[in-house]
């Protein structure tokens, strides 16, 4: 099953977009906080829970440097309550909190009241990485040749709360991963995965798109065909978040990877056997080719880059965790892979590469 190939998008969507949605929107300039070397503290994965609505954060916050992109309480109101934000009594009551963080905790607790487990996860997500899980406003998505898709807001509660648990667990993993990268990096990491909004929805009578990313926000489908396990969701999230960072770095992939990408496509076209050594992941489009090289999928270099970002995360995560590689690392393939690997590591990840040296 491919990860994102059936993902459709409206015109403002960055990643995984349809051919008619190929343009990359002008986002605000990058305000990504440079992640500097963290103090010597162990990364804690344990999330302690709290049942108190506006009590102290229920989990240990990240050991990474304090971010500069914290969400404003007004933004949290909108993502949590959308159209009802202005007059919902719970929202109004939370405005008594003077500090934004306390007010946002109050808002999260109010939104998830009635589902203690979901509330704990949402509060833990915010405490750990500053991200707020809310809902997507109702919309009609233009799915191009797939037709129109009706998206309705649906909070990840009750029968759907597992999706929020997966998102929170994924962010714990990212936090541990980037903390370790920052610990060994000689240059600042320039990759924002914190302080995002997650907007949950359900696609009516459809199972696509599974997710899409735009403007420091990830929209997530509780009915998404690919959102079936913690691991699948973690990897889909990394891919989507990469699109956000790629755009925020002035469309980095279009500048830095285009020559490499074009040369590969010129050589191979869509032939699977030829592309195989260059594909950052095994993700395939049904009836097509590797997702990273699938034509008519927006500006395909964006997808090559997002899959490359995912592979960087996968291989380095495995190396950090001491896991055995099932096959040689991506960088150990053709010279094009090595160049792309070094480029992405340098641009986003402080030049760190923890993967094993290639046996040449
Ligand atoms: Zn994508």
Boltz pocket constraint, residues with backbone or C-beta under 6 A from the ligand:
constraints:
  - pocket:
      binder: B
      contacts: [[A, 4], [A, 15], [A, 16], [A, 17], [A, 239], [A, 240], [A, 243], [A, 302], [A, 303], [A, 306]]
      max_distance: 6.0
